[in-house]
Amino acid sequence: MIRVARERQRCIAELSQLHDRELSDLGIRRSDIQRIASTPVNALVLPCSC
């Protein structure tokens, strides 16, 4: 449980360091960071820019 919390905090920290343009290139908004960090990887569905 502690490991999961640390990974979540690390994810938030790393994504928070990106500029809005970089986040946009990944298809996410700054307001999405908390949700993304809290969602299990196998449940994430990110937008496709095909």
mmCIF entry with sequence, helices, sheets and N, C-alpha, C, O atoms, coordinates in Angstrom:
data_MODEL
# 
_entry.id   MODEL 
# 
_entity.id                         1 
_entity.type                       polymer 
_entity.pdbx_number_of_molecules   1 
# 
_entity_poly.entity_id                      1 
_entity_poly.type                           'polypeptide(L)' 
_entity_poly.nstd_linkage                   no 
_entity_poly.nstd_monomer                   no 
_entity_poly.pdbx_seq_one_letter_code       MIRVARERQRCIAELSQLHDRELSDLGIRRSDIQRIASTPVNALVLPCSC 
_entity_poly.pdbx_seq_one_letter_code_can   MIRVARERQRCIAELSQLHDRELSDLGIRRSDIQRIASTPVNALVLPCSC 
_entity_poly.pdbx_strand_id                 A 
# 
loop_
_entity_poly_seq.entity_id 
_entity_poly_seq.num 
_entity_poly_seq.mon_id 
_entity_poly_seq.hetero 
1 1  MET n 
1 2  ILE n 
1 3  ARG n 
1 4  VAL n 
1 5  ALA n 
1 6  ARG n 
1 7  GLU n 
1 8  ARG n 
1 9  GLN n 
1 10 ARG n 
1 11 CYS n 
1 12 ILE n 
1 13 ALA n 
1 14 GLU n 
1 15 LEU n 
1 16 SER n 
1 17 GLN n 
1 18 LEU n 
1 19 HIS n 
1 20 ASP n 
1 21 ARG n 
1 22 GLU n 
1 23 LEU n 
1 24 SER n 
1 25 ASP n 
1 26 LEU n 
1 27 GLY n 
1 28 ILE n 
1 29 ARG n 
1 30 ARG n 
1 31 SER n 
1 32 ASP n 
1 33 ILE n 
1 34 GLN n 
1 35 ARG n 
1 36 ILE n 
1 37 ALA n 
1 38 SER n 
1 39 THR n 
1 40 PRO n 
1 41 VAL n 
1 42 ASN n 
1 43 ALA n 
1 44 LEU n 
1 45 VAL n 
1 46 LEU n 
1 47 PRO n 
1 48 CYS n 
1 49 SER n 
1 50 CYS n 
# 
_struct_asym.id          A 
_struct_asym.entity_id   1 
# 
loop_
_struct_conf.conf_type_id 
_struct_conf.id 
_struct_conf.pdbx_PDB_helix_id 
_struct_conf.beg_label_comp_id 
_struct_conf.beg_label_asym_id 
_struct_conf.beg_label_seq_id 
_struct_conf.pdbx_beg_PDB_ins_code 
_struct_conf.end_label_comp_id 
_struct_conf.end_label_asym_id 
_struct_conf.end_label_seq_id 
_struct_conf.pdbx_end_PDB_ins_code 
_struct_conf.beg_auth_comp_id 
_struct_conf.beg_auth_asym_id 
_struct_conf.beg_auth_seq_id 
_struct_conf.end_auth_comp_id 
_struct_conf.end_auth_asym_id 
_struct_conf.end_auth_seq_id 
_struct_conf.pdbx_PDB_helix_class 
_struct_conf.details 
_struct_conf.pdbx_PDB_helix_length 
HELX_P HELX_P1 AA1 ILE A 2  ? SER A 16 ? ILE A 2  SER A 16 1 ? 15 
HELX_P HELX_P2 AA2 ASP A 20 ? ASP A 25 ? ASP A 20 ASP A 25 1 ? 6  
HELX_P HELX_P3 AA3 ARG A 30 ? ASP A 32 ? ARG A 30 ASP A 32 5 ? 3  
HELX_P HELX_P4 AA4 ILE A 33 ? SER A 38 ? ILE A 33 SER A 38 1 ? 6  
HELX_P HELX_P5 AA5 VAL A 41 ? ALA A 43 ? VAL A 41 ALA A 43 5 ? 3  
# 
_struct_conf_type.id          HELX_P 
_struct_conf_type.criteria    ? 
_struct_conf_type.reference   ? 
# 
loop_
_atom_site.group_PDB 
_atom_site.id 
_atom_site.type_symbol 
_atom_site.label_atom_id 
_atom_site.label_alt_id 
_atom_site.label_comp_id 
_atom_site.label_asym_id 
_atom_site.label_entity_id 
_atom_site.label_seq_id 
_atom_site.pdbx_PDB_ins_code 
_atom_site.Cartn_x 
_atom_site.Cartn_y 
_atom_site.Cartn_z 
_atom_site.occupancy 
_atom_site.B_iso_or_equiv 
_atom_site.pdbx_formal_charge 
_atom_site.auth_seq_id 
_atom_site.auth_comp_id 
_atom_site.auth_asym_id 
_atom_site.auth_atom_id 
_atom_site.pdbx_PDB_model_num 
ATOM 1   N N  . MET A 1 1  ? 0.817  -1.187 0.000   1.00 0.00 ? 1  MET A N  1 
ATOM 2   C CA . MET A 1 1  ? 0.000  0.000  0.000   1.00 0.00 ? 1  MET A CA 1 
ATOM 3   C C  . MET A 1 1  ? 0.868  1.262  0.000   1.00 0.00 ? 1  MET A C  1 
ATOM 4   O O  . MET A 1 1  ? 0.571  2.234  -0.695  1.00 0.00 ? 1  MET A O  1 
ATOM 5   N N  . ILE A 1 2  ? 1.934  1.230  0.782   1.00 0.00 ? 2  ILE A N  1 
ATOM 6   C CA . ILE A 1 2  ? 2.828  2.388  0.828   1.00 0.00 ? 2  ILE A CA 1 
ATOM 7   C C  . ILE A 1 2  ? 3.524  2.569  -0.517  1.00 0.00 ? 2  ILE A C  1 
ATOM 8   O O  . ILE A 1 2  ? 3.726  3.694  -0.973  1.00 0.00 ? 2  ILE A O  1 
ATOM 9   N N  . ARG A 1 3  ? 3.890  1.453  -1.150  1.00 0.00 ? 3  ARG A N  1 
ATOM 10  C CA . ARG A 1 3  ? 4.548  1.524  -2.460  1.00 0.00 ? 3  ARG A CA 1 
ATOM 11  C C  . ARG A 1 3  ? 3.632  2.171  -3.488  1.00 0.00 ? 3  ARG A C  1 
ATOM 12  O O  . ARG A 1 3  ? 4.081  2.979  -4.301  1.00 0.00 ? 3  ARG A O  1 
ATOM 13  N N  . VAL A 1 4  ? 2.360  1.822  -3.456  1.00 0.00 ? 4  VAL A N  1 
ATOM 14  C CA . VAL A 1 4  ? 1.388  2.388  -4.397  1.00 0.00 ? 4  VAL A CA 1 
ATOM 15  C C  . VAL A 1 4  ? 1.260  3.895  -4.177  1.00 0.00 ? 4  VAL A C  1 
ATOM 16  O O  . VAL A 1 4  ? 1.213  4.664  -5.137  1.00 0.00 ? 4  VAL A O  1 
ATOM 17  N N  . ALA A 1 5  ? 1.205  4.309  -2.928  1.00 0.00 ? 5  ALA A N  1 
ATOM 18  C CA . ALA A 1 5  ? 1.103  5.735  -2.619  1.00 0.00 ? 5  ALA A CA 1 
ATOM 19  C C  . ALA A 1 5  ? 2.344  6.487  -3.091  1.00 0.00 ? 5  ALA A C  1 
ATOM 20  O O  . ALA A 1 5  ? 2.236  7.601  -3.603  1.00 0.00 ? 5  ALA A O  1 
ATOM 21  N N  . ARG A 1 6  ? 3.514  5.891  -2.924  1.00 0.00 ? 6  ARG A N  1 
ATOM 22  C CA . ARG A 1 6  ? 4.752  6.534  -3.392  1.00 0.00 ? 6  ARG A CA 1 
ATOM 23  C C  . ARG A 1 6  ? 4.774  6.657  -4.909  1.00 0.00 ? 6  ARG A C  1 
ATOM 24  O O  . ARG A 1 6  ? 5.176  7.686  -5.452  1.00 0.00 ? 6  ARG A O  1 
ATOM 25  N N  . GLU A 1 7  ? 4.342  5.606  -5.586  1.00 0.00 ? 7  GLU A N  1 
ATOM 26  C CA . GLU A 1 7  ? 4.293  5.636  -7.054  1.00 0.00 ? 7  GLU A CA 1 
ATOM 27  C C  . GLU A 1 7  ? 3.314  6.701  -7.536  1.00 0.00 ? 7  GLU A C  1 
ATOM 28  O O  . GLU A 1 7  ? 3.588  7.405  -8.508  1.00 0.00 ? 7  GLU A O  1 
ATOM 29  N N  . ARG A 1 8  ? 2.176  6.820  -6.859  1.00 0.00 ? 8  ARG A N  1 
ATOM 30  C CA . ARG A 1 8  ? 1.183  7.833  -7.216  1.00 0.00 ? 8  ARG A CA 1 
ATOM 31  C C  . ARG A 1 8  ? 1.779  9.233  -7.050  1.00 0.00 ? 8  ARG A C  1 
ATOM 32  O O  . ARG A 1 8  ? 1.625  10.082 -7.928  1.00 0.00 ? 8  ARG A O  1 
ATOM 33  N N  . GLN A 1 9  ? 2.452  9.470  -5.939  1.00 0.00 ? 9  GLN A N  1 
ATOM 34  C CA . GLN A 1 9  ? 3.066  10.780 -5.694  1.00 0.00 ? 9  GLN A CA 1 
ATOM 35  C C  . GLN A 1 9  ? 4.164  11.072 -6.717  1.00 0.00 ? 9  GLN A C  1 
ATOM 36  O O  . GLN A 1 9  ? 4.322  12.210 -7.160  1.00 0.00 ? 9  GLN A O  1 
ATOM 37  N N  . ARG A 1 10 ? 4.918  10.039 -7.088  1.00 0.00 ? 10 ARG A N  1 
ATOM 38  C CA . ARG A 1 10 ? 5.977  10.223 -8.085  1.00 0.00 ? 10 ARG A CA 1 
ATOM 39  C C  . ARG A 1 10 ? 5.369  10.570 -9.438  1.00 0.00 ? 10 ARG A C  1 
ATOM 40  O O  . ARG A 1 10 ? 5.873  11.439 -10.149 1.00 0.00 ? 10 ARG A O  1 
ATOM 41  N N  . CYS A 1 11 ? 4.297  9.896  -9.784  1.00 0.00 ? 11 CYS A N  1 
ATOM 42  C CA . CYS A 1 11 ? 3.598  10.167 -11.037 1.00 0.00 ? 11 CYS A CA 1 
ATOM 43  C C  . CYS A 1 11 ? 3.088  11.607 -11.068 1.00 0.00 ? 11 CYS A C  1 
ATOM 44  O O  . CYS A 1 11 ? 3.259  12.309 -12.064 1.00 0.00 ? 11 CYS A O  1 
ATOM 45  N N  . ILE A 1 12 ? 2.464  12.040 -9.980  1.00 0.00 ? 12 ILE A N  1 
ATOM 46  C CA . ILE A 1 12 ? 1.965  13.415 -9.895  1.00 0.00 ? 12 ILE A CA 1 
ATOM 47  C C  . ILE A 1 12 ? 3.110  14.404 -10.027 1.00 0.00 ? 12 ILE A C  1 
ATOM 48  O O  . ILE A 1 12 ? 2.995  15.391 -10.754 1.00 0.00 ? 12 ILE A O  1 
ATOM 49  N N  . ALA A 1 13 ? 4.205  14.153 -9.339  1.00 0.00 ? 13 ALA A N  1 
ATOM 50  C CA . ALA A 1 13 ? 5.355  15.059 -9.384  1.00 0.00 ? 13 ALA A CA 1 
ATOM 51  C C  . ALA A 1 13 ? 5.936  15.160 -10.791 1.00 0.00 ? 13 ALA A C  1 
ATOM 52  O O  . ALA A 1 13 ? 6.252  16.252 -11.263 1.00 0.00 ? 13 ALA A O  1 
ATOM 53  N N  . GLU A 1 14 ? 6.075  14.016 -11.454 1.00 0.00 ? 14 GLU A N  1 
ATOM 54  C CA . GLU A 1 14 ? 6.655  14.019 -12.799 1.00 0.00 ? 14 GLU A CA 1 
ATOM 55  C C  . GLU A 1 14 ? 5.748  14.714 -13.800 1.00 0.00 ? 14 GLU A C  1 
ATOM 56  O O  . GLU A 1 14 ? 6.216  15.520 -14.604 1.00 0.00 ? 14 GLU A O  1 
ATOM 57  N N  . LEU A 1 15 ? 4.467  14.416 -13.762 1.00 0.00 ? 15 LEU A N  1 
ATOM 58  C CA . LEU A 1 15 ? 3.543  15.055 -14.694 1.00 0.00 ? 15 LEU A CA 1 
ATOM 59  C C  . LEU A 1 15 ? 3.411  16.549 -14.406 1.00 0.00 ? 15 LEU A C  1 
ATOM 60  O O  . LEU A 1 15 ? 3.251  17.346 -15.330 1.00 0.00 ? 15 LEU A O  1 
ATOM 61  N N  . SER A 1 16 ? 3.476  16.927 -13.145 1.00 0.00 ? 16 SER A N  1 
ATOM 62  C CA . SER A 1 16 ? 3.346  18.337 -12.766 1.00 0.00 ? 16 SER A CA 1 
ATOM 63  C C  . SER A 1 16 ? 4.520  19.173 -13.256 1.00 0.00 ? 16 SER A C  1 
ATOM 64  O O  . SER A 1 16 ? 4.389  20.387 -13.409 1.00 0.00 ? 16 SER A O  1 
ATOM 65  N N  . GLN A 1 17 ? 5.653  18.547 -13.503 1.00 0.00 ? 17 GLN A N  1 
ATOM 66  C CA . GLN A 1 17 ? 6.827  19.272 -13.982 1.00 0.00 ? 17 GLN A CA 1 
ATOM 67  C C  . GLN A 1 17 ? 6.748  19.606 -15.466 1.00 0.00 ? 17 GLN A C  1 
ATOM 68  O O  . GLN A 1 17 ? 7.488  20.458 -15.957 1.00 0.00 ? 17 GLN A O  1 
ATOM 69  N N  . LEU A 1 18 ? 5.849  18.930 -16.176 1.00 0.00 ? 18 LEU A N  1 
ATOM 70  C CA . LEU A 1 18 ? 5.726  19.180 -17.612 1.00 0.00 ? 18 LEU A CA 1 
ATOM 71  C C  . LEU A 1 18 ? 4.991  20.487 -17.871 1.00 0.00 ? 18 LEU A C  1 
ATOM 72  O O  . LEU A 1 18 ? 4.126  20.890 -17.093 1.00 0.00 ? 18 LEU A O  1 
ATOM 73  N N  . HIS A 1 19 ? 5.342  21.142 -18.968 1.00 0.00 ? 19 HIS A N  1 
ATOM 74  C CA . HIS A 1 19 ? 4.648  22.349 -19.395 1.00 0.00 ? 19 HIS A CA 1 
ATOM 75  C C  . HIS A 1 19 ? 3.308  21.960 -19.999 1.00 0.00 ? 19 HIS A C  1 
ATOM 76  O O  . HIS A 1 19 ? 3.113  20.819 -20.417 1.00 0.00 ? 19 HIS A O  1 
ATOM 77  N N  . ASP A 1 20 ? 2.385  22.919 -20.043 1.00 0.00 ? 20 ASP A N  1 
ATOM 78  C CA . ASP A 1 20 ? 1.061  22.648 -20.598 1.00 0.00 ? 20 ASP A CA 1 
ATOM 79  C C  . ASP A 1 20 ? 1.143  22.112 -22.027 1.00 0.00 ? 20 ASP A C  1 
ATOM 80  O O  . ASP A 1 20 ? 0.357  21.247 -22.412 1.00 0.00 ? 20 ASP A O  1 
ATOM 81  N N  . ARG A 1 21 ? 2.081  22.619 -22.804 1.00 0.00 ? 21 ARG A N  1 
ATOM 82  C CA . ARG A 1 21 ? 2.239  22.155 -24.185 1.00 0.00 ? 21 ARG A CA 1 
ATOM 83  C C  . ARG A 1 21 ? 2.650  20.684 -24.222 1.00 0.00 ? 21 ARG A C  1 
ATOM 84  O O  . ARG A 1 21 ? 2.147  19.913 -25.039 1.00 0.00 ? 21 ARG A O  1 
ATOM 85  N N  . GLU A 1 22 ? 3.562  20.302 -23.335 1.00 0.00 ? 22 GLU A N  1 
ATOM 86  C CA . GLU A 1 22 ? 3.997  18.905 -23.277 1.00 0.00 ? 22 GLU A CA 1 
ATOM 87  C C  . GLU A 1 22 ? 2.848  17.997 -22.851 1.00 0.00 ? 22 GLU A C  1 
ATOM 88  O O  . GLU A 1 22 ? 2.676  16.908 -23.399 1.00 0.00 ? 22 GLU A O  1 
ATOM 89  N N  . LEU A 1 23 ? 2.067  18.443 -21.879 1.00 0.00 ? 23 LEU A N  1 
ATOM 90  C CA . LEU A 1 23 ? 0.908  17.664 -21.455 1.00 0.00 ? 23 LEU A CA 1 
ATOM 91  C C  . LEU A 1 23 ? -0.085 17.534 -22.611 1.00 0.00 ? 23 LEU A C  1 
ATOM 92  O O  . LEU A 1 23 ? -0.662 16.469 -22.829 1.00 0.00 ? 23 LEU A O  1 
ATOM 93  N N  . SER A 1 24 ? -0.273 18.621 -23.341 1.00 0.00 ? 24 SER A N  1 
ATOM 94  C CA . SER A 1 24 ? -1.178 18.602 -24.490 1.00 0.00 ? 24 SER A CA 1 
ATOM 95  C C  . SER A 1 24 ? -0.696 17.617 -25.544 1.00 0.00 ? 24 SER A C  1 
ATOM 96  O O  . SER A 1 24 ? -1.506 16.915 -26.150 1.00 0.00 ? 24 SER A O  1 
ATOM 97  N N  . ASP A 1 25 ? 0.609  17.556 -25.769 1.00 0.00 ? 25 ASP A N  1 
ATOM 98  C CA . ASP A 1 25 ? 1.174  16.594 -26.722 1.00 0.00 ? 25 ASP A CA 1 
ATOM 99  C C  . ASP A 1 25 ? 0.863  15.157 -26.305 1.00 0.00 ? 25 ASP A C  1 
ATOM 100 O O  . ASP A 1 25 ? 0.750  14.270 -27.151 1.00 0.00 ? 25 ASP A O  1 
ATOM 101 N N  . LEU A 1 26 ? 0.726  14.935 -25.006 1.00 0.00 ? 26 LEU A N  1 
ATOM 102 C CA . LEU A 1 26 ? 0.392  13.607 -24.480 1.00 0.00 ? 26 LEU A CA 1 
ATOM 103 C C  . LEU A 1 26 ? -1.119 13.370 -24.461 1.00 0.00 ? 26 LEU A C  1 
ATOM 104 O O  . LEU A 1 26 ? -1.576 12.266 -24.164 1.00 0.00 ? 26 LEU A O  1 
ATOM 105 N N  . GLY A 1 27 ? -1.885 14.406 -24.779 1.00 0.00 ? 27 GLY A N  1 
ATOM 106 C CA . GLY A 1 27 ? -3.335 14.271 -24.811 1.00 0.00 ? 27 GLY A CA 1 
ATOM 107 C C  . GLY A 1 27 ? -4.000 14.416 -23.461 1.00 0.00 ? 27 GLY A C  1 
ATOM 108 O O  . GLY A 1 27 ? -5.122 13.948 -23.267 1.00 0.00 ? 27 GLY A O  1 
ATOM 109 N N  . ILE A 1 28 ? -3.312 15.068 -22.513 1.00 0.00 ? 28 ILE A N  1 
ATOM 110 C CA . ILE A 1 28 ? -3.907 15.269 -21.196 1.00 0.00 ? 28 ILE A CA 1 
ATOM 111 C C  . ILE A 1 28 ? -3.827 16.738 -20.813 1.00 0.00 ? 28 ILE A C  1 
ATOM 112 O O  . ILE A 1 28 ? -3.017 17.499 -21.343 1.00 0.00 ? 28 ILE A O  1 
ATOM 113 N N  . ARG A 1 29 ? -4.690 17.116 -19.875 1.00 0.00 ? 29 ARG A N  1 
ATOM 114 C CA . ARG A 1 29 ? -4.686 18.474 -19.334 1.00 0.00 ? 29 ARG A CA 1 
ATOM 115 C C  . ARG A 1 29 ? -4.151 18.428 -17.916 1.00 0.00 ? 29 ARG A C  1 
ATOM 116 O O  . ARG A 1 29 ? -4.156 17.384 -17.264 1.00 0.00 ? 29 ARG A O  1 
ATOM 117 N N  . ARG A 1 30 ? -3.692 19.569 -17.456 1.00 0.00 ? 30 ARG A N  1 
ATOM 118 C CA . ARG A 1 30 ? -3.152 19.641 -16.100 1.00 0.00 ? 30 ARG A CA 1 
ATOM 119 C C  . ARG A 1 30 ? -4.185 19.158 -15.082 1.00 0.00 ? 30 ARG A C  1 
ATOM 120 O O  . ARG A 1 30 ? -3.832 18.519 -14.090 1.00 0.00 ? 30 ARG A O  1 
ATOM 121 N N  . SER A 1 31 ? -5.443 19.459 -15.325 1.00 0.00 ? 31 SER A N  1 
ATOM 122 C CA . SER A 1 31 ? -6.504 19.038 -14.396 1.00 0.00 ? 31 SER A CA 1 
ATOM 123 C C  . SER A 1 31 ? -6.705 17.521 -14.389 1.00 0.00 ? 31 SER A C  1 
ATOM 124 O O  . SER A 1 31 ? -7.379 17.000 -13.500 1.00 0.00 ? 31 SER A O  1 
ATOM 125 N N  . ASP A 1 32 ? -6.139 16.807 -15.352 1.00 0.00 ? 32 ASP A N  1 
ATOM 126 C CA . ASP A 1 32 ? -6.259 15.348 -15.425 1.00 0.00 ? 32 ASP A CA 1 
ATOM 127 C C  . ASP A 1 32 ? -5.219 14.623 -14.571 1.00 0.00 ? 32 ASP A C  1 
ATOM 128 O O  . ASP A 1 32 ? -5.351 13.422 -14.335 1.00 0.00 ? 32 ASP A O  1 
ATOM 129 N N  . ILE A 1 33 ? -4.205 15.320 -14.111 1.00 0.00 ? 33 ILE A N  1 
ATOM 130 C CA . ILE A 1 33 ? -3.066 14.673 -13.451 1.00 0.00 ? 33 ILE A CA 1 
ATOM 131 C C  . ILE A 1 33 ? -3.499 13.838 -12.247 1.00 0.00 ? 33 ILE A C  1 
ATOM 132 O O  . ILE A 1 33 ? -3.090 12.683 -12.128 1.00 0.00 ? 33 ILE A O  1 
ATOM 133 N N  . GLN A 1 34 ? -4.304 14.388 -11.367 1.00 0.00 ? 34 GLN A N  1 
ATOM 134 C CA . GLN A 1 34 ? -4.736 13.644 -10.174 1.00 0.00 ? 34 GLN A CA 1 
ATOM 135 C C  . GLN A 1 34 ? -5.496 12.385 -10.563 1.00 0.00 ? 34 GLN A C  1 
ATOM 136 O O  . GLN A 1 34 ? -5.272 11.323 -9.983  1.00 0.00 ? 34 GLN A O  1 
ATOM 137 N N  . ARG A 1 35 ? -6.395 12.494 -11.541 1.00 0.00 ? 35 ARG A N  1 
ATOM 138 C CA . ARG A 1 35 ? -7.180 11.335 -11.971 1.00 0.00 ? 35 ARG A CA 1 
ATOM 139 C C  . ARG A 1 35 ? -6.284 10.273 -12.584 1.00 0.00 ? 35 ARG A C  1 
ATOM 140 O O  . ARG A 1 35 ? -6.434 9.087  -12.293 1.00 0.00 ? 35 ARG A O  1 
ATOM 141 N N  . ILE A 1 36 ? -5.364 10.689 -13.422 1.00 0.00 ? 36 ILE A N  1 
ATOM 142 C CA . ILE A 1 36 ? -4.464 9.744  -14.080 1.00 0.00 ? 36 ILE A CA 1 
ATOM 143 C C  . ILE A 1 36 ? -3.598 9.019  -13.047 1.00 0.00 ? 36 ILE A C  1 
ATOM 144 O O  . ILE A 1 36 ? -3.402 7.806  -13.128 1.00 0.00 ? 36 ILE A O  1 
ATOM 145 N N  . ALA A 1 37 ? -3.090 9.769  -12.091 1.00 0.00 ? 37 ALA A N  1 
ATOM 146 C CA . ALA A 1 37 ? -2.232 9.160  -11.064 1.00 0.00 ? 37 ALA A CA 1 
ATOM 147 C C  . ALA A 1 37 ? -3.009 8.208  -10.167 1.00 0.00 ? 37 ALA A C  1 
ATOM 148 O O  . ALA A 1 37 ? -2.424 7.291  -9.590  1.00 0.00 ? 37 ALA A O  1 
ATOM 149 N N  . SER A 1 38 ? -4.309 8.409  -10.040 1.00 0.00 ? 38 SER A N  1 
ATOM 150 C CA . SER A 1 38 ? -5.125 7.582  -9.152  1.00 0.00 ? 38 SER A CA 1 
ATOM 151 C C  . SER A 1 38 ? -5.752 6.386  -9.853  1.00 0.00 ? 38 SER A C  1 
ATOM 152 O O  . SER A 1 38 ? -6.298 5.502  -9.193  1.00 0.00 ? 38 SER A O  1 
ATOM 153 N N  . THR A 1 39 ? -5.682 6.344  -11.166 1.00 0.00 ? 39 THR A N  1 
ATOM 154 C CA . THR A 1 39 ? -6.326 5.293  -11.940 1.00 0.00 ? 39 THR A CA 1 
ATOM 155 C C  . THR A 1 39 ? -5.329 4.176  -12.238 1.00 0.00 ? 39 THR A C  1 
ATOM 156 O O  . THR A 1 39 ? -4.214 4.454  -12.678 1.00 0.00 ? 39 THR A O  1 
ATOM 157 N N  . PRO A 1 40 ? -5.708 2.923  -12.008 1.00 0.00 ? 40 PRO A N  1 
ATOM 158 C CA . PRO A 1 40 ? -4.828 1.802  -12.365 1.00 0.00 ? 40 PRO A CA 1 
ATOM 159 C C  . PRO A 1 40 ? -4.480 1.845  -13.846 1.00 0.00 ? 40 PRO A C  1 
ATOM 160 O O  . PRO A 1 40 ? -5.327 2.214  -14.660 1.00 0.00 ? 40 PRO A O  1 
ATOM 161 N N  . VAL A 1 41 ? -3.282 1.485  -14.209 1.00 0.00 ? 41 VAL A N  1 
ATOM 162 C CA . VAL A 1 41 ? -2.802 1.590  -15.584 1.00 0.00 ? 41 VAL A CA 1 
ATOM 163 C C  . VAL A 1 41 ? -3.693 0.831  -16.548 1.00 0.00 ? 41 VAL A C  1 
ATOM 164 O O  . VAL A 1 41 ? -3.954 1.318  -17.648 1.00 0.00 ? 41 VAL A O  1 
ATOM 165 N N  . ASN A 1 42 ? -4.166 -0.338 -16.172 1.00 0.00 ? 42 ASN A N  1 
ATOM 166 C CA . ASN A 1 42 ? -4.981 -1.128 -17.090 1.00 0.00 ? 42 ASN A CA 1 
ATOM 167 C C  . ASN A 1 42 ? -6.379 -0.533 -17.289 1.00 0.00 ? 42 ASN A C  1 
ATOM 168 O O  . ASN A 1 42 ? -7.119 -0.995 -18.157 1.00 0.00 ? 42 ASN A O  1 
ATOM 169 N N  . ALA A 1 43 ? -6.755 0.485  -16.503 1.00 0.00 ? 43 ALA A N  1 
ATOM 170 C CA . ALA A 1 43 ? -8.073 1.111  -16.644 1.00 0.00 ? 43 ALA A CA 1 
ATOM 171 C C  . ALA A 1 43 ? -8.012 2.439  -17.395 1.00 0.00 ? 43 ALA A C  1 
ATOM 172 O O  . ALA A 1 43 ? -9.053 3.019  -17.701 1.00 0.00 ? 43 ALA A O  1 
ATOM 173 N N  . LEU A 1 44 ? -6.804 2.930  -17.696 1.00 0.00 ? 44 LEU A N  1 
ATOM 174 C CA . LEU A 1 44 ? -6.668 4.204  -18.392 1.00 0.00 ? 44 LEU A CA 1 
ATOM 175 C C  . LEU A 1 44 ? -7.009 4.080  -19.868 1.00 0.00 ? 44 LEU A C  1 
ATOM 176 O O  . LEU A 1 44 ? -6.607 3.129  -20.539 1.00 0.00 ? 44 LEU A O  1 
ATOM 177 N N  . VAL A 1 45 ? -7.748 5.048  -20.351 1.00 0.00 ? 45 VAL A N  1 
ATOM 178 C CA . VAL A 1 45 ? -8.031 5.138  -21.781 1.00 0.00 ? 45 VAL A CA 1 
ATOM 179 C C  . VAL A 1 45 ? -7.692 6.556  -22.181 1.00 0.00 ? 45 VAL A C  1 
ATOM 180 O O  . VAL A 1 45 ? -8.447 7.489  -21.908 1.00 0.00 ? 45 VAL A O  1 
ATOM 181 N N  . LEU A 1 46 ? -6.554 6.712  -22.829 1.00 0.00 ? 46 LEU A N  1 
ATOM 182 C CA . LEU A 1 46 ? -6.115 8.032  -23.252 1.00 0.00 ? 46 LEU A CA 1 
ATOM 183 C C  . LEU A 1 46 ? -6.594 8.289  -24.667 1.00 0.00 ? 46 LEU A C  1 
ATOM 184 O O  . LEU A 1 46 ? -6.718 7.355  -25.460 1.00 0.00 ? 46 LEU A O  1 
ATOM 185 N N  . PRO A 1 47 ? -6.866 9.555  -24.995 1.00 0.00 ? 47 PRO A N  1 
ATOM 186 C CA . PRO A 1 47 ? -7.336 9.881  -26.329 1.00 0.00 ? 47 PRO A CA 1 
ATOM 187 C C  . PRO A 1 47 ? -6.308 9.540  -27.400 1.00 0.00 ? 47 PRO A C  1 
ATOM 188 O O  . PRO A 1 47 ? -5.106 9.709  -27.195 1.00 0.00 ? 47 PRO A O  1 
ATOM 189 N N  . CYS A 1 48 ? -6.780 9.068  -28.522 1.00 0.00 ? 48 CYS A N  1 
ATOM 190 C CA . CYS A 1 48 ? -5.910 8.740  -29.639 1.00 0.00 ? 48 CYS A CA 1 
ATOM 191 C C  . CYS A 1 48 ? -5.838 9.936  -30.575 1.00 0.00 ? 48 CYS A C  1 
ATOM 192 O O  . CYS A 1 48 ? -6.863 10.529 -30.913 1.00 0.00 ? 48 CYS A O  1 
ATOM 193 N N  . SER A 1 49 ? -4.652 10.284 -30.985 1.00 0.00 ? 49 SER A N  1 
ATOM 194 C CA . SER A 1 49 ? -4.481 11.407 -31.913 1.00 0.00 ? 49 SER A CA 1 
ATOM 195 C C  . SER A 1 49 ? -4.154 10.894 -33.307 1.00 0.00 ? 49 SER A C  1 
ATOM 196 O O  . SER A 1 49 ? -3.333 11.474 -34.017 1.00 0.00 ? 49 SER A O  1 
ATOM 197 N N  . CYS A 1 50 ? -4.804 9.804  -33.690 1.00 0.00 ? 50 CYS A N  1 
ATOM 198 C CA . CYS A 1 50 ? -4.554 9.169  -34.989 1.00 0.00 ? 50 CYS A CA 1 
ATOM 199 C C  . CYS A 1 50 ? -5.016 10.049 -36.127 1.00 0.00 ? 50 CYS A C  1 
ATOM 200 O O  . CYS A 1 50 ? -4.884 9.673  -37.292 1.00 0.00 ? 50 CYS A O  1 
# 
